[in-house]
Amino acid sequence: MRLHHNGIIVSDMEKALNMFCDILGMKLILRRKSQGENIEIAFVEELNTGHRLELLLRKEGNGKMDHIAYEVEDVDKKFNELKEKKEFKVEKEPFMISSDTRSAFLIDDNGFKIQLVKYL
């Protein structure tokens, strides 16, 4: 497992991209409609560290962290390992976000949403 990105809810994608890219100097990696939730998403990357933020366009919760994502070799295997531990509850069973991305979500004891993701 390796930390891949943090997901942040934004209420205005243009303003968020302006702040993260134009003002803070991050690079836009991807922008598209999400097939899974019917929302717009954008990935921006910090040029020095390579850390990414996923911006999720939603009307509620502006500026709140939505999830922490870990890239894994096998979503189903890691999901099954973690769901057996008492520290996690299942948020969403493994599913295909798009034709090239498999994912699952768990909630830890602190209420953090943890995404497991594999880019095929």
Sequence and secondary structure as in RCSB ss.txt:
>XXXX:A:sequence
MRLHHNGIIVSDMEKALNMFCDILGMKLILRRKSQGENIEIAFVEELNTGHRLELLLRKEGNGKMDHIAYEVEDV
DKKFNELKEKKEFKVEKEPFMISSDTRSAFLIDDNGFKIQLVKYL
>XXXX:A:secstr
 EEEEEEEEES HHHHHIIIIIIT  EEEEEEE TTTS EEEEEE TTT  EEEEEE SSSTT EEEEEEE S H
HHHHHHHHTSTTEEEEEEEEEEETTEEEEEEEETTS EEEEEEE 
